[in-house]
């Protein structure tokens, strides 16, 4: 398995961050000899309505498309660029439609996260069956990840996230499979140790580590372990819980959506 078609979203209102938005999709397209599709349209209405000088949302979109086309041609990347074709559909539905026929979605967080970003990410993660790579604002991946942390809890979402990340895991220098041992019971035969063995059979350099949650949230325990091991990619299964479940038991997915990510994170539901 390898990535053949990548999809990304570029927000023309993020003028100061366009280079960061281009960086990760371009790097992965080059690393995997993949085609790149880029959707260019604003997702926050406040950003679309508040423009500097006399520039309009349409002119910003045209300028961004031009910059993206020139940058892709300069690097020899096969890049198809599309604007928002219809305002009859929401930004999440548009991105999800294209992601269903792509191998990987790539989304760079905005400096000011709003409801539009949340809607787009929610649709991409939960309505497509495809993995989504979320890149933190100002921290693009400039090279394929060398150290990967897999958050393993034996759920179907974690299985799909690992499968979606295999093209990156295989080429990493090290993959650490982590289970939060005091969070939930793992059934025999579905432990993180066996997942590390499976990844090794796929050619990965994988090992397992059990981590105590202690007084942290599950996500904080995962991110702290990633930072301690200098992981530049976190692989995480996303589960949509009911609001009541999230309030009572907590939810790593909900916390990630609310707070954003601190490191590049590949998620799948």
GUBAPA-814986 format. One record per residue (C-alpha): residue in one letter; x, y negated, z negated; residue number from 0. Coordinates in nm, 3 decimals, decimal comma, padded with zeros to 5 digits, always signed. Each point is the difference from the previous one (the first is absolute). Layout:
{r:A	xx:X	yy:Y	zz:Z	k:NUM} $
...
END
This chain:
{r:X	xx:+00,000	yy:+00,000	zz:+00,000	k:0} $
{r:X	xx:+00,118	yy:-00,351	zz:+00,081	k:1} $
{r:X	xx:-00,148	yy:-00,344	zz:+00,041	k:2} $
{r:X	xx:-00,094	yy:-00,071	zz:+00,361	k:3} $
{r:X	xx:-00,246	yy:-00,288	zz:-00,043	k:4} $
{r:X	xx:+00,026	yy:-00,261	zz:-00,273	k:5} $
{r:X	xx:-00,260	yy:-00,263	zz:-00,084	k:6} $
{r:X	xx:+00,059	yy:-00,325	zz:-00,182	k:7} $
{r:X	xx:-00,192	yy:-00,316	zz:-00,082	k:8} $
{r:X	xx:+00,151	yy:-00,347	zz:+00,037	k:9} $
{r:X	xx:-00,175	yy:-00,298	zz:-00,156	k:10} $
{r:X	xx:+00,065	yy:-00,315	zz:+00,208	k:11} $
{r:X	xx:-00,068	yy:-00,219	zz:-00,303	k:12} $
{r:X	xx:+00,311	yy:+00,144	zz:-00,174	k:13} $
{r:X	xx:+00,233	yy:-00,219	zz:+00,207	k:14} $
{r:X	xx:+00,290	yy:+00,001	zz:-00,245	k:15} $
{r:X	xx:-00,008	yy:+00,379	zz:-00,035	k:16} $
{r:X	xx:-00,030	yy:+00,113	zz:+00,362	k:17} $
{r:X	xx:+00,357	yy:+00,133	zz:+00,015	k:18} $
{r:X	xx:-00,070	yy:+00,216	zz:-00,307	k:19} $
{r:X	xx:-00,324	yy:+00,125	zz:+00,157	k:20} $
{r:X	xx:+00,186	yy:+00,101	zz:+00,316	k:21} $
{r:X	xx:+00,300	yy:+00,159	zz:-00,175	k:22} $
{r:X	xx:-00,136	yy:+00,330	zz:-00,132	k:23} $
{r:X	xx:-00,218	yy:+00,092	zz:+00,302	k:24} $
{r:X	xx:+00,291	yy:-00,076	zz:+00,235	k:25} $
{r:X	xx:+00,247	yy:+00,202	zz:-00,208	k:26} $
{r:X	xx:-00,228	yy:+00,306	zz:-00,012	k:27} $
{r:X	xx:-00,086	yy:-00,026	zz:+00,370	k:28} $
{r:X	xx:+00,372	yy:+00,003	zz:+00,081	k:29} $
{r:X	xx:+00,085	yy:+00,277	zz:-00,248	k:30} $
{r:X	xx:-00,272	yy:+00,232	zz:+00,133	k:31} $
{r:X	xx:-00,007	yy:-00,110	zz:+00,366	k:32} $
{r:X	xx:-00,367	yy:-00,078	zz:-00,057	k:33} $
{r:X	xx:-00,246	yy:-00,229	zz:+00,171	k:34} $
{r:X	xx:-00,127	yy:-00,287	zz:-00,210	k:35} $
{r:X	xx:-00,347	yy:-00,154	zz:+00,006	k:36} $
{r:X	xx:-00,036	yy:-00,338	zz:-00,172	k:37} $
{r:X	xx:-00,333	yy:-00,156	zz:-00,092	k:38} $
{r:X	xx:+00,029	yy:-00,377	zz:-00,035	k:39} $
{r:X	xx:-00,277	yy:-00,185	zz:-00,184	k:40} $
{r:X	xx:-00,052	yy:-00,175	zz:-00,335	k:41} $
{r:X	xx:-00,166	yy:+00,198	zz:-00,277	k:42} $
{r:X	xx:-00,052	yy:-00,273	zz:-00,260	k:43} $
{r:X	xx:-00,266	yy:-00,255	zz:+00,094	k:44} $
{r:X	xx:+00,165	yy:-00,266	zz:-00,219	k:45} $
{r:X	xx:+00,323	yy:+00,040	zz:+00,197	k:46} $
{r:X	xx:-00,184	yy:-00,012	zz:+00,330	k:47} $
{r:X	xx:-00,180	yy:-00,321	zz:-00,096	k:48} $
{r:X	xx:+00,297	yy:-00,183	zz:-00,157	k:49} $
{r:X	xx:+00,261	yy:-00,073	zz:+00,265	k:50} $
{r:X	xx:+00,286	yy:-00,245	zz:-00,001	k:51} $
{r:X	xx:-00,012	yy:-00,296	zz:+00,237	k:52} $
{r:X	xx:-00,214	yy:+00,042	zz:+00,307	k:53} $
{r:X	xx:+00,062	yy:+00,371	zz:+00,046	k:54} $
{r:X	xx:-00,311	yy:+00,213	zz:+00,030	k:55} $
{r:X	xx:-00,038	yy:+00,369	zz:-00,089	k:56} $
{r:X	xx:-00,006	yy:+00,078	zz:+00,373	k:57} $
{r:X	xx:+00,326	yy:-00,186	zz:+00,066	k:58} $
{r:X	xx:+00,164	yy:+00,170	zz:-00,299	k:59} $
{r:X	xx:-00,107	yy:+00,337	zz:+00,137	k:60} $
{r:X	xx:+00,138	yy:-00,081	zz:+00,345	k:61} $
{r:X	xx:+00,330	yy:-00,118	zz:-00,149	k:62} $
{r:X	xx:+00,033	yy:+00,315	zz:-00,213	k:63} $
{r:X	xx:-00,077	yy:+00,228	zz:+00,296	k:64} $
{r:X	xx:+00,264	yy:-00,182	zz:+00,205	k:65} $
{r:X	xx:+00,263	yy:+00,034	zz:-00,276	k:66} $
{r:X	xx:-00,084	yy:+00,367	zz:-00,050	k:67} $
{r:X	xx:+00,019	yy:+00,076	zz:+00,372	k:68} $
{r:X	xx:+00,339	yy:-00,171	zz:+00,038	k:69} $
{r:X	xx:+00,142	yy:+00,172	zz:-00,309	k:70} $
{r:X	xx:-00,120	yy:+00,344	zz:+00,114	k:71} $
{r:X	xx:+00,139	yy:-00,047	zz:+00,352	k:72} $
{r:X	xx:+00,334	yy:-00,112	zz:-00,141	k:73} $
{r:X	xx:+00,026	yy:+00,325	zz:-00,199	k:74} $
{r:X	xx:-00,133	yy:+00,220	zz:+00,279	k:75} $
{r:X	xx:-00,307	yy:+00,111	zz:-00,196	k:76} $
{r:X	xx:-00,313	yy:+00,117	zz:+00,178	k:77} $
{r:X	xx:-00,248	yy:-00,228	zz:-00,173	k:78} $
{r:X	xx:-00,368	yy:-00,044	zz:+00,085	k:79} $
{r:X	xx:-00,142	yy:-00,320	zz:-00,150	k:80} $
{r:X	xx:-00,370	yy:-00,051	zz:-00,057	k:81} $
{r:X	xx:-00,200	yy:-00,287	zz:-00,144	k:82} $
{r:X	xx:-00,325	yy:+00,039	zz:-00,184	k:83} $
{r:X	xx:-00,233	yy:+00,100	zz:+00,284	k:84} $
{r:X	xx:-00,331	yy:-00,047	zz:-00,181	k:85} $
{r:X	xx:-00,116	yy:-00,188	zz:-00,306	k:86} $
{r:X	xx:-00,301	yy:+00,231	zz:-00,020	k:87} $
{r:X	xx:+00,220	yy:+00,238	zz:-00,203	k:88} $
{r:X	xx:+00,197	yy:-00,061	zz:-00,316	k:89} $
{r:X	xx:+00,379	yy:-00,001	zz:-00,012	k:90} $
{r:X	xx:+00,003	yy:+00,332	zz:-00,185	k:91} $
{r:X	xx:-00,214	yy:+00,174	zz:+00,262	k:92} $
{r:X	xx:+00,218	yy:-00,131	zz:+00,283	k:93} $
{r:X	xx:+00,322	yy:+00,118	zz:-00,162	k:94} $
{r:X	xx:-00,153	yy:+00,337	zz:-00,094	k:95} $
{r:X	xx:-00,123	yy:+00,058	zz:+00,358	k:96} $
{r:X	xx:+00,354	yy:-00,037	zz:+00,134	k:97} $
{r:X	xx:+00,167	yy:+00,187	zz:-00,286	k:98} $
{r:X	xx:-00,208	yy:+00,315	zz:+00,060	k:99} $
{r:X	xx:+00,185	yy:+00,043	zz:+00,331	k:100} $
{r:X	xx:+00,345	yy:-00,085	zz:-00,141	k:101} $
{r:X	xx:+00,248	yy:+00,197	zz:-00,210	k:102} $
{r:X	xx:+00,076	yy:-00,264	zz:-00,262	k:103} $
{r:X	xx:-00,138	yy:-00,336	zz:-00,103	k:104} $
{r:X	xx:+00,245	yy:-00,266	zz:-00,123	k:105} $
{r:X	xx:-00,122	yy:-00,294	zz:-00,204	k:106} $
{r:X	xx:+00,212	yy:-00,278	zz:-00,148	k:107} $
{r:X	xx:-00,151	yy:-00,160	zz:-00,308	k:108} $
{r:X	xx:-00,080	yy:-00,368	zz:+00,017	k:109} $
{r:X	xx:+00,143	yy:-00,257	zz:-00,237	k:110} $
{r:X	xx:-00,352	yy:-00,083	zz:-00,116	k:111} $
{r:X	xx:-00,201	yy:+00,321	zz:-00,019	k:112} $
{r:X	xx:-00,371	yy:-00,058	zz:+00,059	k:113} $
{r:X	xx:-00,317	yy:+00,195	zz:+00,061	k:114} $
{r:X	xx:+00,080	yy:+00,038	zz:+00,373	k:115} $
{r:X	xx:+00,321	yy:+00,191	zz:-00,075	k:116} $
{r:X	xx:-00,182	yy:+00,221	zz:-00,248	k:117} $
{r:X	xx:-00,277	yy:+00,079	zz:+00,251	k:118} $
{r:X	xx:+00,250	yy:+00,082	zz:+00,276	k:119} $
{r:X	xx:+00,210	yy:+00,225	zz:-00,223	k:120} $
{r:X	xx:-00,303	yy:+00,177	zz:-00,146	k:121} $
{r:X	xx:-00,132	yy:+00,079	zz:+00,348	k:122} $
{r:X	xx:+00,343	yy:+00,111	zz:+00,122	k:123} $
{r:X	xx:+00,058	yy:+00,231	zz:-00,296	k:124} $
{r:X	xx:-00,346	yy:+00,148	zz:-00,057	k:125} $
{r:X	xx:-00,170	yy:-00,008	zz:+00,341	k:126} $
{r:X	xx:+00,263	yy:+00,137	zz:+00,239	k:127} $
{r:X	xx:+00,168	yy:+00,316	zz:-00,130	k:128} $
{r:X	xx:+00,335	yy:-00,156	zz:+00,096	k:129} $
{r:X	xx:+00,297	yy:-00,100	zz:-00,217	k:130} $
{r:X	xx:+00,059	yy:-00,369	zz:-00,064	k:131} $
{r:X	xx:+00,336	yy:-00,155	zz:-00,082	k:132} $
{r:X	xx:-00,041	yy:-00,309	zz:-00,219	k:133} $
{r:X	xx:+00,302	yy:-00,230	zz:-00,007	k:134} $
{r:X	xx:+00,034	yy:-00,260	zz:-00,277	k:135} $
{r:X	xx:+00,013	yy:-00,367	zz:+00,093	k:136} $
{r:X	xx:+00,358	yy:-00,112	zz:+00,061	k:137} $
{r:X	xx:+00,146	yy:+00,353	zz:-00,023	k:138} $
{r:X	xx:-00,018	yy:+00,159	zz:+00,347	k:139} $
{r:X	xx:+00,156	yy:+00,339	zz:+00,068	k:140} $
{r:X	xx:+00,301	yy:-00,082	zz:+00,217	k:141} $
{r:X	xx:+00,116	yy:+00,362	zz:+00,031	k:142} $
{r:X	xx:-00,164	yy:+00,342	zz:-00,037	k:143} $
{r:X	xx:-00,046	yy:+00,078	zz:-00,371	k:144} $
{r:X	xx:+00,296	yy:+00,181	zz:-00,150	k:145} $
{r:X	xx:-00,160	yy:+00,092	zz:-00,333	k:146} $
{r:X	xx:-00,363	yy:+00,104	zz:-00,021	k:147} $
{r:X	xx:-00,211	yy:+00,058	zz:-00,309	k:148} $
{r:X	xx:-00,304	yy:+00,225	zz:+00,040	k:149} $
{r:X	xx:-00,267	yy:-00,045	zz:-00,268	k:150} $
{r:X	xx:-00,136	yy:+00,353	zz:-00,023	k:151} $
{r:X	xx:-00,322	yy:+00,093	zz:-00,183	k:152} $
{r:X	xx:-00,113	yy:+00,291	zz:+00,222	k:153} $
{r:X	xx:-00,308	yy:-00,187	zz:+00,125	k:154} $
{r:X	xx:-00,106	yy:+00,023	zz:+00,367	k:155} $
{r:X	xx:+00,089	yy:-00,369	zz:+00,036	k:156} $
{r:X	xx:+00,356	yy:+00,068	zz:-00,118	k:157} $
{r:X	xx:+00,026	yy:+00,290	zz:+00,246	k:158} $
{r:X	xx:-00,106	yy:-00,225	zz:+00,288	k:159} $
{r:X	xx:+00,235	yy:-00,278	zz:-00,109	k:160} $
{r:X	xx:+00,298	yy:+00,239	zz:-00,007	k:161} $
{r:X	xx:-00,093	yy:+00,139	zz:+00,341	k:162} $
{r:X	xx:-00,033	yy:-00,351	zz:+00,142	k:163} $
{r:X	xx:+00,341	yy:-00,095	zz:-00,139	k:164} $
{r:X	xx:+00,186	yy:+00,308	zz:+00,130	k:165} $
{r:X	xx:+00,173	yy:-00,182	zz:+00,290	k:166} $
{r:X	xx:+00,150	yy:-00,239	zz:-00,258	k:167} $
{r:X	xx:+00,067	yy:+00,262	zz:-00,268	k:168} $
{r:X	xx:+00,192	yy:+00,229	zz:+00,237	k:169} $
{r:X	xx:+00,254	yy:-00,273	zz:+00,080	k:170} $
{r:X	xx:+00,040	yy:-00,139	zz:-00,351	k:171} $
{r:X	xx:+00,319	yy:+00,062	zz:-00,197	k:172} $
{r:X	xx:-00,205	yy:+00,108	zz:-00,301	k:173} $
{r:X	xx:-00,364	yy:+00,064	zz:-00,087	k:174} $
{r:X	xx:-00,109	yy:+00,011	zz:-00,362	k:175} $
{r:X	xx:-00,332	yy:+00,174	zz:-00,068	k:176} $
{r:X	xx:-00,145	yy:-00,140	zz:-00,322	k:177} $
{r:X	xx:-00,291	yy:+00,127	zz:-00,208	k:178} $
{r:X	xx:-00,136	yy:-00,192	zz:-00,297	k:179} $
{r:X	xx:-00,020	yy:+00,297	zz:-00,234	k:180} $
{r:X	xx:-00,221	yy:-00,150	zz:-00,271	k:181} $
{r:X	xx:-00,261	yy:-00,135	zz:+00,244	k:182} $
{r:X	xx:-00,179	yy:+00,313	zz:+00,127	k:183} $
{r:X	xx:+00,041	yy:+00,377	zz:+00,010	k:184} $
{r:X	xx:+00,163	yy:+00,144	zz:+00,310	k:185} $
{r:X	xx:-00,124	yy:+00,339	zz:+00,112	k:186} $
{r:X	xx:+00,250	yy:+00,280	zz:+00,043	k:187} $
{r:X	xx:+00,146	yy:+00,011	zz:+00,350	k:188} $
{r:X	xx:-00,065	yy:-00,369	zz:+00,067	k:189} $
{r:X	xx:+00,278	yy:-00,149	zz:-00,214	k:190} $
{r:X	xx:+00,247	yy:-00,262	zz:+00,105	k:191} $
{r:X	xx:+00,276	yy:+00,261	zz:-00,005	k:192} $
{r:X	xx:-00,174	yy:+00,196	zz:+00,275	k:193} $
{r:X	xx:-00,056	yy:-00,321	zz:+00,199	k:194} $
{r:X	xx:+00,372	yy:-00,077	zz:-00,021	k:195} $
{r:X	xx:+00,070	yy:+00,353	zz:+00,131	k:196} $
{r:X	xx:-00,246	yy:-00,054	zz:+00,287	k:197} $
{r:X	xx:+00,163	yy:-00,329	zz:+00,097	k:198} $
{r:X	xx:+00,342	yy:+00,167	zz:-00,011	k:199} $
{r:X	xx:-00,124	yy:+00,260	zz:+00,248	k:200} $
{r:X	xx:-00,095	yy:-00,294	zz:+00,225	k:201} $
{r:X	xx:+00,359	yy:-00,119	zz:-00,013	k:202} $
{r:X	xx:-00,032	yy:-00,258	zz:-00,279	k:203} $
{r:X	xx:+00,249	yy:-00,040	zz:-00,284	k:204} $
{r:X	xx:-00,264	yy:+00,026	zz:-00,273	k:205} $
{r:X	xx:+00,000	yy:+00,051	zz:-00,374	k:206} $
{r:X	xx:-00,263	yy:-00,012	zz:-00,272	k:207} $
{r:X	xx:-00,028	yy:-00,208	zz:-00,316	k:208} $
{r:X	xx:-00,265	yy:+00,001	zz:-00,272	k:209} $
{r:X	xx:-00,070	yy:-00,345	zz:-00,142	k:210} $
{r:X	xx:-00,185	yy:-00,090	zz:-00,318	k:211} $
{r:X	xx:-00,270	yy:-00,264	zz:+00,035	k:212} $
{r:X	xx:+00,043	yy:-00,111	zz:-00,363	k:213} $
{r:X	xx:-00,183	yy:-00,331	zz:-00,055	k:214} $
{r:X	xx:+00,017	yy:-00,111	zz:+00,363	k:215} $
{r:X	xx:-00,256	yy:+00,025	zz:+00,273	k:216} $
{r:X	xx:+00,059	yy:+00,278	zz:+00,252	k:217} $
{r:X	xx:+00,099	yy:-00,253	zz:+00,267	k:218} $
{r:X	xx:+00,244	yy:-00,175	zz:-00,235	k:219} $
{r:X	xx:+00,161	yy:+00,333	zz:-00,087	k:220} $
{r:X	xx:+00,037	yy:+00,080	zz:+00,371	k:221} $
{r:X	xx:+00,140	yy:-00,343	zz:+00,090	k:222} $
{r:X	xx:+00,241	yy:-00,003	zz:-00,294	k:223} $
{r:X	xx:+00,133	yy:+00,341	zz:+00,108	k:224} $
{r:X	xx:+00,032	yy:-00,125	zz:+00,359	k:225} $
{r:X	xx:+00,202	yy:-00,301	zz:-00,118	k:226} $
{r:X	xx:+00,220	yy:+00,212	zz:-00,226	k:227} $
{r:X	xx:+00,082	yy:+00,227	zz:+00,296	k:228} $
{r:X	xx:+00,036	yy:-00,288	zz:+00,250	k:229} $
{r:X	xx:-00,275	yy:+00,143	zz:+00,220	k:230} $
{r:X	xx:-00,083	yy:-00,222	zz:+00,297	k:231} $
{r:X	xx:-00,322	yy:+00,187	zz:+00,083	k:232} $
{r:X	xx:-00,279	yy:+00,129	zz:-00,227	k:233} $
{r:X	xx:-00,244	yy:+00,261	zz:+00,134	k:234} $
{r:X	xx:-00,336	yy:-00,005	zz:-00,176	k:235} $
{r:X	xx:-00,337	yy:+00,167	zz:+00,042	k:236} $
{r:X	xx:-00,291	yy:-00,247	zz:-00,018	k:237} $
{r:X	xx:-00,325	yy:+00,100	zz:-00,169	k:238} $
{r:X	xx:-00,315	yy:-00,214	zz:-00,003	k:239} $
{r:X	xx:-00,151	yy:+00,034	zz:-00,347	k:240} $
{r:X	xx:-00,328	yy:-00,139	zz:-00,124	k:241} $
{r:X	xx:+00,029	yy:-00,335	zz:-00,184	k:242} $
{r:X	xx:-00,093	yy:+00,171	zz:-00,327	k:243} $
{r:X	xx:+00,272	yy:+00,263	zz:+00,042	k:244} $
{r:X	xx:+00,258	yy:-00,270	zz:+00,072	k:245} $
{r:X	xx:-00,100	yy:-00,197	zz:-00,310	k:246} $
{r:X	xx:+00,009	yy:+00,300	zz:-00,234	k:247} $
{r:X	xx:+00,287	yy:+00,208	zz:+00,138	k:248} $
{r:X	xx:+00,191	yy:-00,249	zz:+00,211	k:249} $
{r:X	xx:+00,098	yy:+00,045	zz:+00,365	k:250} $
{r:X	xx:+00,340	yy:-00,031	zz:+00,164	k:251} $
{r:X	xx:-00,172	yy:-00,075	zz:+00,330	k:252} $
{r:X	xx:-00,214	yy:-00,276	zz:-00,150	k:253} $
{r:X	xx:+00,303	yy:-00,150	zz:-00,172	k:254} $
{r:X	xx:+00,197	yy:+00,004	zz:+00,324	k:255} $
{r:X	xx:-00,284	yy:-00,172	zz:+00,188	k:256} $
{r:X	xx:-00,036	yy:-00,264	zz:-00,271	k:257} $
{r:X	xx:+00,367	yy:-00,075	zz:-00,057	k:258} $
{r:X	xx:+00,159	yy:+00,082	zz:+00,332	k:259} $
{r:X	xx:+00,318	yy:+00,207	zz:+00,036	k:260} $
{r:X	xx:+00,354	yy:-00,073	zz:-00,123	k:261} $
{r:X	xx:+00,168	yy:+00,239	zz:+00,245	k:262} $
{r:X	xx:-00,094	yy:+00,135	zz:+00,342	k:263} $
{r:X	xx:-00,282	yy:+00,247	zz:-00,068	k:264} $
{r:X	xx:-00,149	yy:+00,259	zz:+00,234	k:265} $
{r:X	xx:-00,353	yy:+00,095	zz:-00,103	k:266} $
{r:X	xx:-00,264	yy:+00,236	zz:+00,133	k:267} $
{r:X	xx:-00,346	yy:+00,095	zz:-00,126	k:268} $
END
